[in-house]
């Protein structure tokens, strides 16, 4: 229950992608056009971006609505990047984690966001959480469903899964444990994007001059936007986009949880 966006391509000001479009993420915080669950995304926001020559992204997150941050639009006007991930949040459940619960979550070069909700949280994922090392659980940034889903994805990335496999396997695990969950996940390392459409809207657009945008909904009415079918994995670089159907989970087809690499 949020809106999110990722971009890889030529370096641009953050505001060109987030603030300037007539229906960009900034406006989607109070007037989303295609959001199926919730109406206002006022429970926090965040943006992560990559500076040239530094693989570890910077993040700017706040607990309140993006329109109430009087500095953000000015910051976005001058900060430039060749890759970003940003989100505005409509919390599933009210909590005390403030900006720690706002996407993007981060580790090393990775940025992650979850648009949706885990059905039956937290009890539905209690058994699945025990597949994670205790230190991963203790280091969760927030006490919400998105933070745990991120921990599941990150465990697979650390075990050597590529981004698409890490997302699709985590979706299969969570959807099996908590049917009817909405699991639109978004992941970038600054050079590529992986995303899932699972229960909510997802769109993408290839930009003139190079660059790919993947977002919960179109930022304008340009005809180049393409909708991603539900139950689909999207993987993208600057100039190419690949769509792969995702199967409904079953006990027989679920991938095994990753094992921690030995030193």
C-alpha positions as CSV (number, residue, x, y, z in Angstrom):
1,X,0.0,0.0,0.0
2,X,2.3,2.6,-1.4
3,X,3.7,3.9,-4.6
4,X,7.2,3.4,-5.7
5,X,9.6,4.0,-8.6
6,X,13.1,3.0,-9.8
7,X,15.2,4.4,-12.6
8,X,18.5,3.5,-14.2
9,X,19.9,5.5,-17.1
10,X,21.8,8.8,-17.9
11,X,22.3,11.1,-15.0
12,X,19.3,13.4,-14.3
13,X,18.1,15.5,-11.4
14,X,15.9,13.5,-9.0
15,X,13.2,16.1,-9.4
16,X,12.8,15.3,-13.1
17,X,11.6,11.9,-12.3
18,X,9.8,12.5,-8.9
19,X,8.5,16.0,-8.8
20,X,8.2,17.5,-12.3
21,X,5.9,14.9,-14.0
22,X,2.2,15.9,-13.7
23,X,1.4,12.6,-12.1
24,X,4.8,11.7,-10.6
25,X,5.6,10.2,-7.3
26,X,5.3,13.5,-5.5
27,X,1.6,13.9,-6.7
28,X,0.9,10.2,-6.1
29,X,1.4,10.8,-2.4
30,X,-2.0,12.5,-2.3
31,X,-3.6,11.8,-5.7
32,X,-2.6,8.4,-7.1
33,X,-4.6,7.4,-10.2
34,X,-4.3,3.6,-10.2
35,X,-3.8,2.7,-6.5
36,X,-6.1,-0.3,-5.7
37,X,-5.7,-0.2,-1.9
38,X,-5.7,3.0,0.1
39,X,-6.1,6.5,-1.2
40,X,-3.4,8.7,0.4
41,X,0.3,7.9,0.9
42,X,1.1,10.1,3.9
43,X,2.9,7.7,6.3
44,X,6.4,8.5,5.2
45,X,8.5,8.6,2.1
46,X,12.1,8.0,1.0
47,X,14.5,8.2,-1.9
48,X,17.8,6.4,-2.4
49,X,20.2,7.4,-5.1
50,X,23.7,6.7,-6.3
51,X,26.5,9.2,-6.7
52,X,29.1,8.7,-9.5
53,X,31.9,6.4,-8.4
54,X,30.3,5.3,-5.2
55,X,28.4,2.0,-5.3
56,X,26.7,2.5,-1.9
57,X,23.6,4.7,-2.3
58,X,22.6,7.6,-0.1
59,X,19.1,7.8,1.4
60,X,16.8,10.6,2.4
61,X,13.7,9.3,4.5
62,X,11.1,11.0,6.6
63,X,8.1,9.8,8.7
64,X,5.7,12.4,7.4
65,X,4.2,13.0,3.9
66,X,6.4,14.1,1.1
67,X,4.4,17.3,0.5
68,X,5.1,18.4,4.1
69,X,8.8,18.3,3.7
70,X,9.6,21.9,2.6
71,X,13.2,20.9,1.7
72,X,12.6,17.9,-0.5
73,X,11.6,19.6,-3.8
74,X,14.6,21.9,-3.6
75,X,16.9,19.0,-2.8
76,X,15.5,17.0,-5.7
77,X,16.0,19.9,-8.1
78,X,19.8,19.9,-7.7
79,X,20.8,16.4,-6.8
80,X,21.6,14.3,-9.9
81,X,21.9,10.6,-10.3
82,X,22.0,7.8,-12.8
83,X,19.9,5.5,-10.6
84,X,17.4,5.9,-7.9
85,X,14.6,4.1,-6.0
86,X,11.9,6.1,-4.2
87,X,8.6,5.4,-2.4
88,X,5.7,7.1,-0.7
89,X,4.0,5.0,2.1
90,X,0.5,4.2,3.2
91,X,1.1,2.1,6.3
92,X,-0.6,-1.3,6.6
93,X,-0.6,-0.9,10.4
94,X,0.3,2.2,12.5
95,X,3.6,1.7,14.3
96,X,6.3,3.5,16.2
97,X,9.1,2.9,13.7
98,X,8.7,6.3,12.0
99,X,11.1,6.9,9.1
100,X,12.8,3.5,9.8
101,X,9.7,1.9,8.3
102,X,9.8,4.0,5.1
103,X,11.3,2.6,1.9
104,X,13.8,2.3,0.5
105,X,15.5,-0.3,2.8
106,X,19.2,-0.7,2.1
107,X,22.2,-2.9,2.5
108,X,25.5,-2.4,0.7
109,X,24.8,-1.5,-2.9
110,X,21.1,-2.6,-2.7
111,X,17.9,-0.6,-2.4
112,X,14.5,-2.3,-1.9
113,X,10.8,-1.4,-1.6
114,X,7.6,-3.3,-1.1
115,X,4.3,-2.1,-2.3
116,X,1.6,-4.2,-0.8
117,X,0.8,-6.1,2.5
118,X,1.4,-9.5,4.0
119,X,-1.9,-11.1,4.9
120,X,-2.1,-12.2,8.5
121,X,1.0,-10.3,9.5
122,X,2.9,-11.0,11.8
123,X,1.6,-14.5,12.6
124,X,1.5,-15.7,9.0
125,X,5.3,-15.3,8.6
126,X,6.4,-16.6,12.0
127,X,7.5,-19.9,10.7
128,X,9.2,-18.4,7.7
129,X,11.1,-16.0,9.8
130,X,12.8,-18.9,11.6
131,X,14.6,-19.7,8.4
132,X,16.7,-16.5,8.9
133,X,19.8,-16.3,11.1
134,X,19.0,-14.6,14.4
135,X,21.3,-11.7,13.6
136,X,19.2,-10.9,10.5
137,X,16.1,-10.7,12.6
138,X,17.7,-8.6,15.3
139,X,19.0,-6.1,12.7
140,X,15.7,-5.5,11.0
141,X,15.3,-1.8,10.3
142,X,11.6,-1.8,11.3
143,X,9.0,-4.0,12.8
144,X,6.8,-4.3,9.7
145,X,6.0,-6.8,7.0
146,X,8.1,-5.0,4.4
147,X,11.3,-5.2,6.6
148,X,10.9,-8.9,7.0
149,X,10.3,-9.5,3.3
150,X,13.4,-7.5,2.6
151,X,15.4,-9.7,5.0
152,X,14.2,-12.8,3.1
153,X,15.3,-11.2,-0.2
154,X,18.6,-10.0,1.2
155,X,19.4,-13.5,2.5
156,X,19.1,-14.9,-1.0
157,X,21.2,-12.1,-2.5
158,X,23.9,-12.8,0.0
159,X,23.7,-16.6,-0.8
160,X,24.4,-15.8,-4.5
161,X,21.0,-15.6,-6.1
162,X,20.7,-13.0,-8.9
163,X,18.2,-10.2,-8.2
164,X,15.3,-11.7,-10.3
165,X,15.7,-15.1,-8.6
166,X,15.9,-13.5,-5.1
167,X,12.7,-11.6,-5.7
168,X,10.7,-14.4,-7.3
169,X,11.8,-16.9,-4.6
170,X,10.9,-14.6,-1.8
171,X,7.5,-13.9,-3.4
172,X,6.9,-17.7,-3.6
173,X,7.8,-18.2,0.0
174,X,5.7,-15.4,1.4
175,X,2.7,-16.1,-0.9
176,X,2.7,-19.8,0.2
177,X,2.9,-18.9,3.9
178,X,0.4,-16.0,3.6
179,X,-2.0,-16.5,0.6
180,X,-3.6,-13.4,-0.8
181,X,-0.7,-11.2,0.1
182,X,0.2,-8.3,-2.2
183,X,3.9,-8.5,-3.1
184,X,5.0,-5.9,-5.6
185,X,8.7,-5.8,-4.8
186,X,11.3,-3.4,-6.3
187,X,15.1,-3.8,-6.1
188,X,18.1,-2.1,-7.7
189,X,21.9,-2.1,-7.3
190,X,22.3,1.1,-9.3
191,X,22.9,-0.6,-12.6
192,X,19.8,-2.8,-13.0
193,X,16.2,-3.1,-11.7
194,X,14.2,-6.2,-10.7
195,X,10.5,-6.0,-9.8
196,X,7.5,-8.2,-9.2
197,X,3.9,-7.5,-10.1
198,X,1.9,-9.5,-7.6
199,X,-1.5,-8.1,-6.5
200,X,-1.0,-4.4,-7.5
201,X,-0.2,-2.3,-10.5
202,X,3.3,-2.0,-12.1
203,X,4.3,-0.1,-15.3
204,X,7.5,0.6,-17.1
205,X,8.8,3.0,-19.8
206,X,11.9,3.2,-21.9
207,X,13.0,6.8,-22.1
208,X,14.3,8.7,-25.2
209,X,18.1,8.8,-25.1
210,X,18.3,5.8,-22.9
211,X,17.1,4.9,-19.4
212,X,14.3,2.8,-18.0
213,X,11.7,3.7,-15.4
214,X,9.7,1.1,-13.5
215,X,6.9,2.5,-11.3
216,X,3.6,1.6,-9.6
217,X,1.8,3.8,-12.1
218,X,2.6,6.1,-15.0
219,X,3.9,9.6,-14.2
220,X,2.3,11.1,-17.2
221,X,0.0,10.2,-20.1
222,X,2.8,9.4,-22.6
223,X,1.8,6.4,-24.8
224,X,5.2,4.7,-24.2
225,X,4.2,3.4,-20.8
226,X,3.5,-0.4,-20.7
227,X,1.7,-2.2,-18.0
228,X,3.2,-5.3,-16.5
229,X,0.8,-8.2,-16.2
230,X,0.0,-9.5,-12.7
231,X,2.2,-12.5,-11.5
232,X,5.2,-11.3,-13.5
233,X,8.9,-10.7,-12.8
234,X,10.4,-7.7,-14.5
235,X,14.2,-7.3,-15.0
236,X,15.6,-4.3,-16.7
237,X,18.8,-2.4,-17.5
238,X,19.2,1.0,-19.1
239,X,17.9,-0.1,-22.5
240,X,16.2,-3.5,-22.2
241,X,13.3,-4.9,-20.2
242,X,12.4,-8.6,-19.8
243,X,9.1,-9.9,-18.4
244,X,8.9,-13.5,-17.0
245,X,5.6,-15.0,-15.7
246,X,5.6,-16.1,-12.1
247,X,3.8,-19.3,-11.0
248,X,1.5,-19.6,-8.1
249,X,3.4,-21.2,-5.2
250,X,2.9,-24.8,-4.2
251,X,4.7,-26.9,-1.6
252,X,6.3,-29.0,-4.3
253,X,7.7,-26.1,-6.3
254,X,9.0,-23.8,-3.7
255,X,12.8,-23.2,-3.9
256,X,14.8,-24.2,-0.9
257,X,15.8,-21.4,1.6
258,X,19.3,-20.2,1.0
259,X,22.2,-21.5,3.1
260,X,24.7,-19.1,4.6
261,X,28.0,-19.2,2.7
262,X,30.8,-20.7,4.8
263,X,33.9,-18.8,5.4
